[in-house]
Amino acid sequence: MAIKRFSKQRELIYQAIQNTTQHPTAETVYNWLKPENPSLSLGTVYRNLNQLVEEGSLLRLPFPVERYDANTNPHAHFLCRICGNVYDLMDIEYDSSLDRQAEQSSGYAVEQHELVFYGTCVRCAGKK
């Protein structure tokens, strides 16, 4: 196992995601940090996001555009089909029995599942 050295840029990227309830894209994180970090490149953001996901510090959410979440505990998400924002649904408990059902019906070794709801968020519904 390789020892990961401390990186100021990695820490800035991680803190940016940890300090928001949004589920930002790599480009969003880059745009947040670039004004105060002129040497930051989009490639650096992607590389560090990948490292943070590999070490388990972030989740990569495979929506049409990848998004990142600092809450690595299993939880459901809601994706608004109008604005594209992603929200945590923390009041819905993770149901590990679904993992067992999937194992029994498929024979696959299921580690966990993701639950995503799609629809219109409150903000977009209010604009109608």
PEPE-V921388 format. One record per helix or strand. SS is the DSSP state (alpha for helix, beta for strand). FROM is the first residue (numbers start at 1). LEN is the number of residues. Records with the same first field share a line. If there is no record, write none. Layout:
SS=FROM-LEN / FROM-LEN
This chain:
alpha=8-11 / 26-9 / 42-13 / 97-10 / 122-6
beta=59-3 / 67-3 / 76-5 / 86-4 / 116-4
